[in-house]
Amino acid sequence: MEKQKKQYKKVVLAYSGGLDTSIIIPWLKENYGCEVVAAAGDVGQGTELDGLEAKALATGASKLYVMDLVDEFVEDYIIPTVQAGAKYEGTYLLGTSFARPPIAKKLVEIAKKEGADAICHGCTGKGNDQVRFELAIKAFAPDLGIIAPWREWDIKSREEEIDYAEAHHVPLKINRETNYSKDKNLWHLSHEGLDLEDPANEPDYAKPGFLELGVAPEQAPDTPAYITIHFEKGKPTALDGKAMKTSTLLKELNAVGGANGIGIIDIVENRLVGMKSRGVYETPGGTILYFAHEQLEMLCLDKETAHYKALVAQKFADIVYNGQWYTPLREALSAFVDKTQENVTGDVKLKLYKGNIIPAGTTSPYSLYSEDLATFGEDSVYDQADSAGFIHLFGLPITVQAKLKEKLAAEKE
């Protein structure tokens, strides 16, 4: 006997106006007979929010909330992740991953305000986002219902979604030929699907409408651009001597980085659900921020802290990717990272040229680099004769092992 579907009176839908969530509004009304309250999180996707309210209402929603999350997204999620140096599988800068927790947190607030008994998302059953949304919802409303249409309906592909939209007169901004799956926010833009599903295919970066945040490196200017970023305790606070809030600084870096072909990656990543997926990501400003922060840490962190922090960075990246932002472990790791950032203050000058970021000078009042110690010239600080005793003790286990091998070899003769 088929299990009876639980009914809900009012559902808050995580709404972007994209293909998935556009058709979910009529689907919810058809299948649950519920009121649908749409909620869109503004995490810096820009013009994608234009006309969203009219579209949501025309499609059947009772109202639309547009949640202004830009500064919260940058300050409370992006910057802590940059400070941690977290890169999933060493490459992916987590642009979609850390945008989901603040949106989900706000969805719960709206659901409580509206008296809704469920939250709905448009994440597929094959992807990571379903986990990110639902773990965040559980962190703030563990008993709230969750509806995931992709795990219920008979639609099997994006082509069938378009068929459904056309049959229900849902307006779309895409067509079947440009039907890439994209996710955009202030930090990045991802591209998946179509020809990208075969890793043997080289992405056509020159294709009109493909790259949106910048240009391919070969199309970038022949003259390099120089920028200087100032950090205070690991947080970027000024660009080229001009203080600005972090979200504004990131927008400026996106512009200059995109113009110089910075931050385009083509990767095959291991999804949480067990499969590999291929995607192209544009992260111009974020790529610059990571690079600049790493340059400054080279000066300001001691060897043991820097090496241990690299281990933390890998775990931190896994936590963010897996949707575990609101967990004790993430909070504990962030506390460690915060401690490491106390002296990460200074200026990083960079040269941007045709997709490359080239160090052009780093300074810090907390620099641990000593020219007196490191110089190849004459100095009065370091007695090179001291190194003999150090090497003797450091190599003592090797010496003991070698003598044992000699002894055992002699006994066999």
N, C-alpha and C positions, 0 to 999 in steps of 0.2 A: 504494500500500500504506500502510495506517495505521501511523504511527510507534508502536512499542511503548512503553508507559508504563514509565518507570523505577520500579523497586520500592524500597521503604524498609522497614526492619525496625521502627524506632521513630521516631515523629514527635512533636515538641513543638508543641502547638496553642495559639496566642494565644486564650485563652478568656475570654469575658465573661458567658456564660450568656444572651446575647441570641439573637435569632432565627437569625442567620447561624451563629454558632459552635455553637449547640445542635444543629443538624442535621449539622454537619460531622463530629462524632465518629462517628456511625453510618456516614456516607458514607465516611470514611477507612477504616474497618474493612471495609466492603463492597468498596471499590475498590482498596485497597492491602493489605489483610490485615495491617496493621501494628498494633503497640501504640501507643496514643495517650496521651501525657502532657499533661494540660491545665495551663495556666499563666495565672493571672489577675493583672493588674497593678493593685494598689490605688493609684490616683491621686486618691483622695478621692471616689469615687462613692457612698460610704455604704452604704445598705441594699441596693444592687444586688448586693452580695457575700453577702448573707444566703442561706444554704441552697445555696450554690454547689457545695460539695464533694459533698454528697449527690446533687445533680442531675448533676454531671459523672460520678460513679461509676455512677449508675443508667443513664446514657446510653451507657456503655461505656468511659470513660476508666479507665486503670489507677491513676491518682493525680491529685491537684490540688495545684499550688503556688499559694499566694497571696503575691504579691511586694509587700512594703511599700515603696512608692515615693513616698509623699506628700511627705516633707521633701526628698528628692532632687529630685523634680519641681519643687517650689517654689523651692528655693535655686539649683539648677544650670540650670534651663531657663526658669521663669517670670520670675524677677527679672532675669536678664541681658537678657531680651527687653523687659521694661518699661523698664529702664535705657536700652536702645537707642531706646525710643520707637517700636518697630516695630508698625505696623498694616497688615495686608494690604489693599491698595487703599484705604487711608486710613480704614477702618472696622472690619474684622474683627480681633479681638484674639487670634486664633491659638490658641483654646482646644483644638481637636482636634489642630492641627498639632504643637505642641511637646510633646504628651503621648505621641506615638508613639515618638520616639527613646529615651527611658528604658525604655519597655516592651520595645522590640526588643532593646536592649542586654542586658537581663536575660534575655530569651528565649534569647539566644546562650549566656549563662552556664549556664542550666539544660540546654540541649542538650549542652553539653560535659560537664557533670556527669553527665548521664544516658547519655552515649554515643549520643545520637540522631544519625541521619544526615539529618534534614530538619526544617525548621520550617514550619508551616502557619498561614496567616492567613485571615480571613473577609472580606477587603476585596473589593469589587466591581471589575470591570474598567473601570468607568466613573469611578471615584473617585480621589481624591488619596492615600488612605491606603495603597494598595498600593505606591506609590512610597516613601512615608515609611518603611514597615516594611522594605521590601526594600533600600533604600539603607543603612539602619542595620545590617541584618544583614550586608550586604556589607562594611561598615566593620570588623566584628569577626570575621567568619567567611566570607571570600569564596568558599570552596569548599563551604559547607554547602548542601544541597538546599533548595529553596523550593517549597511546594505552595500554589497559589491556586485553590481549588475553583471560584470564580466564572468562572475562565478555562477550566475543563474540563467542568463538569457541564452537564446539559441543562436545569436549572432556569433560568427566564428572569425571574421576578418574585418579589416577596415573598409574593404569594398562593400561588404554587406552592411556595414554601418552607414555608408553613403547611400545605399539603396533605402535603408530605413528612413534616413533623413529626408530623402526626396519624396518618399511616400507620405511623410508626415509634414511636408512643407516647412522643414527646418532649414533656415538659410545657413550656408557654409561659406567660409573664405577660401577653401581649398578645392581642388578638383582631383580627378583620378590620376593625372599625370604628375602632379606636384604634391602627392600625398605622403611627404615625409612626416614621420612622427617627430615633433619638435617640442622642446621645453625651453622657455626663455625666462630669465630674470635678470636682475642688475649684474649678477656675477657671470652668467654664461648663457650660451645657447647650444642645445644638443640637437643632433640630427641622427635619426635612425630610420631604417626601412628602405624599400625600393631597391635600387642597385647597391646600396650599402650593405645589404644582407649577405652578399657574397664578398668575403675578405679579399678575393682575388681582384676585385674591381678597384681601380684607383678613383678616388673621389674627383668629380669635376668641379673644382673650386671656382672656375670661371663661369659656370652655369648661372644665368641670371636668377637672382632670388635665393641662391644656395647659401653663400656666406652673407650674414647680415650685420655682424659686429665689426667686420674689417675686410681686408683684401688678402689675397694670396701673397706670400713673400715676394714672388717674382714681379708682382704688380706694385710693390711698395716703392717709395721714393729712392733715388740713387744717393741721396744725402742723408746721413744719420741724424737722428734726433737725440738731444741730451736732456735728461731730466734728473732732478734731485728730490728724493723723498726723505722727509724727517720723521723719525720714530721717537715716541716717548713710551718707555716701558713696553716695547714691542708693538705699539699701536701707531699706525701712520697718522700724523697730525698736520702735515704741511707738504705742499708740492711746489717746488721751485721757490721756496721762501715765503709762500703764501699759506697762512693757516686756514684750514677749512674742515668742516665736519667730514667724517669718514665716507659717507655715502656720496658726497660731492666729489671728494678726492678720487673715489673709485670710478665715477663717471668720467672724470678727466683722464684717468689712466686708460679707461676703455677706448676713449677717442684717440689718444696718441698711440696706444698699443695697436689698436685695430688698423690705423692708418699705416703702420709700419709692419703689418703682417705678423704680429706677435700672438702667440697663444692658440694656435690651431693644432689639435692633436687628432690622430686617427688610431683608435685602440680596439682591441677585443678584450672585454673584461669578463670576469667571473661573477655572474649575478648570484645574489643570495639564494635564490630558489634552485640553483644547481646547474643552470645552463650558461653557455658563453653568449655574449652579444657583442655586435660590432657597432661602433658609433663614432661620429665625428663631433668634436666639441670645440667651440670657440670660447676662450676665456682670456681676452687680451689684458685687461686690468689686473685680474687675479693672478695671472702668470707673472706679471711684473712685480706684484706685491710679494708673492712667495719668494721670488729670486732676491729681491732687495732685502727682505727680512733675513734670509739665509746669509747674505753677505755681512749683515750687521752682527748676527750671532757668531760668525767666524771670529770676530774681534772680541766679543764680550762674554762668551761662555768658555769656561775652563774645559779641558779635555774630557774629564770623567762625566761632567754634567751633559756636555754636548753628545757624547756617545750614548749615554743612557737615555737622553731625550729622543734620540733617533729610534730607539726601541719603543718608547712611549708613542711616538708619532705613528708608527705602523698600527699599533693597537687602537689608537684614537681614530685613525682613518677607518678601520674595520667597524668600530662602534657607530660612527656617523653613517657610514654606508649601509649598515644593517638596521638603521632606524632606532638605535638605542640611546638617543640623546638624553632622554629623561630617565637616566638610571644612576644609581649611586657610583658606579665605576666611572662613568663619564665625568661626573662632578668631582670625583677624587683625582682623576687625571688632570682635569682643568686646574685644580688647586696646585698640583705639581707644576704645571706649565706656568701658572701665574707667578710662582716663586722664581722660576728661571728667567722671567722677563723683567725683573726688577732693575737690572742694569743694561737692558737692551735699548739704549737710547743713543741717537746719533743721526748722521746724514749719510745717505747712500746715493752716489751719482752713477747713472747708468747711460750707456749708449745703445739706442735701439736702431737696428739696421736689418732690413729685409728678413724679418722673422727671428733675428738673433737679439739676445740681451747680453751686453758686454759690460763687465764692471769697469767703471771709470773713476773710482776713488771712494773710499769709505773712511769716515772719521767718527770717533766717539770719545766722550770724556771718561768712559769706563773701559776703554780698550785695554786688553791684556797683552797686546802685542808690544814688545820692547825692542826698539831698534838697537839699543845698546847690547842686548843679549843676542839678537839674531844676526848682527852685522858680520860680513865676511872680512871687514876691515879690522884694524887694531882696536882692542877694547881693554878696559881695566876692570871689567865686571865679572867676566867668566874665565876661570882658570881651566884651560883645556886638559891639563894633566889630571884633573879630578875625574875625568871620564873613564880613566883606566880602572879605577877601583869599582866604579859603577858597573862597567861591563863585566868585570870579574864576578861580582855578586849576581848580577842579572843573568849571566850565563852559567852559573854554578850547576843548575840541574842538567844542562846539556853536557857539561864537563863530566859530571858523575856518571851519566848514562854512557858516554863515550868510553870511560875507563872500564865500566862493567863489560861492555861489548869486547874490549881488548882482552880482558881477563878471561871471559868465556871462550874467546877464540883461541887463546893460548892453551887453555885446558884441553881443547879438542885435538891439539897437535901432538 
